[in-house]
Amino acid sequence: MDLYWIFQRLDWLSVIDILLVALIFYWLLFLVRGTQAVQLLRGVLILVVLAILITSIFPLRAFSWLVRNAVPALLVAIPVIFQPELRRALERLGRTGSLLALPSQDTLIEGVLDQVCLACEHLSEHRHGALIVLERETGLQEYIDTGIKINSEVSAELLETIFFPNTPLHDGAVIIRQNRVVAAACVLPLTSSHLADRQLGLRHRATIGVTEQSDAVAVVVSEETGIISIVHNGRIIRRLDGRRLRKLLDAFYQPQLVYLGPRWLQWLTRIRKSSGWKRISG
């Protein structure tokens, strides 16, 4: 009955009002996508929802007072916390047509891991240092913004050219998102953990640092020894060849590379494969 009453009062102006609010929220979420602010925003939302539920269910006067007085402070803190995302939003707003460009939802990844392994093998043979970061669920946009934008398909030749000694982009990290090399010469955070192996230099410290702060998978080639290492979750596995590197990349990263479209379509694809459906062509 209440729902019927609501629909009776709903006119075209109310529909436009709801759509505008929904559009604003959509673009706000779109702007923080691909950054570490997603996890931070998720934590803030969970905290707010829990506070509202607790104050509405239990008559806790002191806690309710604390929540009411903390809201103004939270509104002041949000622009400070999300300052990089807000700045990027204003920059996009100033670019013609940037807000109208929708992200691709049908991105198939083919041969990315093969190209990375092939490049690392060649770089290791010539003892050319390299640092390659593969982005997963946690966005790395903050570090991408510190480098030089490339936005090119992943190829072994491109990676070898970037990390060739004395080239302008060889000093820094290459970040791969989906099937694209999005940036090179990126600055990564150094780990504060103590490293027992003295052979681990700045590249290794940066590789461990970025994997401590995200779920990224990183591959590093030592410039001094040519040793290939892979790092995930702050843990490093060293002395790899191309075959072992590919197996570890498959284990760490392949589930994220198979299909990066909408989740519902990804689930449908898995159901189709498991049930033996066949694609009808023609």
N, C-alpha and C positions, 0 to 999 in steps of 0.2 A: 504493500500500500504506500509506504514512504517512497519507494523507488518510483512508483507510478506518479506520485506527486512531484518528484524532482524532474521527471521527464516532461511533465506538463508545463513546468516553468522554464524549460530549456528552449531558448530561441536561437536564431542564427548568430546574434551578437555574442551570446554566451559560448557558443561553439567556437567562434573565432577567438574569444578570450582564452578558452581552454587550450586551443591549438597553439596560440602564441606562447603561453606559459610552458607547454610541453616542448615547443621548439627551442626555447631558451635553455631548458634543462638538458635537452639533447645536445646542443652545441657546447654547453659547459662540460658535459661528460666526454664529448668528442675531443675537446681541447686538452684534457688531462690524460686522454688515452695515449699509451706509449711512453708514459713517464712514471716515476716512482710515486707520484702524487695519487695514483689510483689506489694503492694500498693505504696511504694516509687518509684519503677521503673515505674509504671503506671503514677504517677504524673509527673515524669521527662519527659516521652515520650509525655504526653499531653502538657506540657509546651514548649517542643522543637517544636512540630508540630504547635502550635499556633504562636510561634515566627517566624517560617518559613513562615507561611501563611500571617502574618501581614506584614512582610518585603517584600514579593513578590507582594502583592496587593497594598499596599500604599507606596508612596515614602517618607518614614520617615528616613531621613539621620541620625539623632542623635540616634534613636532607633536601626537602622541597625548597626551603629558603636558599640553600647552597646552590641548587640547580638554577633557580630564578636569577640569582645574582651572578652566576657564572656565564649566563647567555650573553650579556653585553660584552664581557671580556672575550668570549669566543668569536663574536662578530668582528671584534678588532683584530684578533689573532689570525683569522682566516686570510685576509689580504696579505699579511706578512708571510704566512706559511706558503701560500700559493703564488707568491710574487713572480717566479719565473713563468708559470703558466698564464697568469694574467698579462704579463708583458708580451708573451707570444700571441695571446689572443688579440691584443691591440695591434700587433704587427700584422697579423692575418687580416684584421678588419681593414687595415690601410691598403692591402693589396687587392686590386680589382679581381673579382671573381673567385677569390680564394675560399670564401665561405660557401660557395656554391659547388665546389668540387667535392664529390663524394668519394670515399675510399673504395678501392677495388675489393669486392667480396668473393671473387672467384680466382684466387691466386694459388696455382699449383707449383710446387717446388720440385724441380727435377735437376739432378746432378750437382747440387750445391756441395754436398759432402765430398763427392768425388773430386771436385775442383779444389776444395780446401786441402784435402789430403795430398793431391798431386802437387800443389804449390808448396806445401810444407816439406815434402820430400825433396823437391828441387832446391828450396832455400836451405835445407839442412845439408845437402851435399856441398853447396857453395859457402856454407857458414854465413848466411845472411840472416841477421836477426829479424824476427817478425812477431807481431802480436795481433791475433785475430779473435774478435769477440762475436759470438753468435747470440743474438737476442732471443729470449724465449717469452714467458708470460710478463715478467717485469720489464717495463719500458726503460730504455737507455737514452731517452731524448736529451737529458741534461748533458750527457757526455758527447752525444752527437753534435750538439750545438757548439762545443769547443773545438771541433775539427773542421776540415774542409769538405764541403758537400760534394759527393760524386754521383750517387744515384745511378749506378750502372749494374748490369748483370754480373753475377759472380763468374769469374774465369780465373784459371791458374795463371795465365799470362798477365792479367791485370794485377793480381796479388803480387806476383814476382816483380813486376815493374814498380809497384808502390814501395816495396821493401828493398829495392836495389840500393846499395850504399851511396850516400851523398846526394840522393834525390830529395827534393823538397818535402816529400810526404813520408819518408821512411821512418822518421823519428816520431813514434806515436802509435796508436792503435787503429786498426780497421774494424768497423762495426758492420755486421751483416744483419739485415732485417729481412725475414722471409727469404726471397731469392735475389736480393739486391745488396750491393755494397753501397751503403748510404753515406758513409763518411770515412775519411782517413785522417791521420795525424791527430787523433782524438786524445784528450788528456783524461786519464783515469785516476781514481783515488788510490793511494798507496796503502797497503795493509799496515796496521800497527802491531801485528803479531810478530813474535820473534822467530826468525828463520834460522834453523840450525845449519843448513847447508850454505856455505859461504859462496858457492858458485851461483846462487840465485841473486841476480841483479835487479835493477829498477824495473825491467820488463816483467820479471816474475812477481815482484812485489805489487805492481799495478794489476797484473792478471789476478792474483789472489785477492786484491782489494775489491775489484769490481764484482767478483763472484761471491764475496762475503756480503755485499750490499744488494745483490740481486740473484736471480736464478739462472743467470747467463752461463753459457759454456764458453771457455776461452782456450785457445791454442797458442802456445808460445814456442818460438824457435830461438835457441841461444845463439848469440852472435859469436861467442868465444869457442864453444864446443860443438855447435850444430845439433845439440840434443833437442828432440821434440818432446814437449810436455803438454798435458791437458789439465785444466783446472775446473773444478765444479764445487760449489758450496764451500769455497775456501780451502779445498784439499787438492793437492797437486799429485799427478801421476807422471813420472818422468821416464826417460829412455825408451821412447816409443818408435816403432817403425811405421810405415804407411798402413800396413795391414792392421796392426793393433790400434792405431789411431782411428781408423775407420770403424772398427768394432765398438770402441768407446764412444765415438760420436753417434753411432746408431743407438747405443744404449741410452745416452744422455739426451739426445736432441731429435732423433728421428720422429717420435710421436708428435712433436710440435711442427715438423716440416711437412708431414704428409698432406695435410690440407688445412689452410688457414682461413677458410670462409666462415659463414655463420655456423654456430655450434649445432643448431638443429639440423642443418644440412650435413654436417660432419657425422652426427649420430645416425642420420638416415643412410649415409653411405656405408657406415659400419654394419648396420642392420642388413642392408642389401648384400654386402659381401658375405656376411655370416649365414644368410639364408639362401644363398646361391642364386639370387636374382641376376639376370643378364640384361645388359644394356641393349636397348632396341635402337638400331641405327637405320637411317635411310628412309 
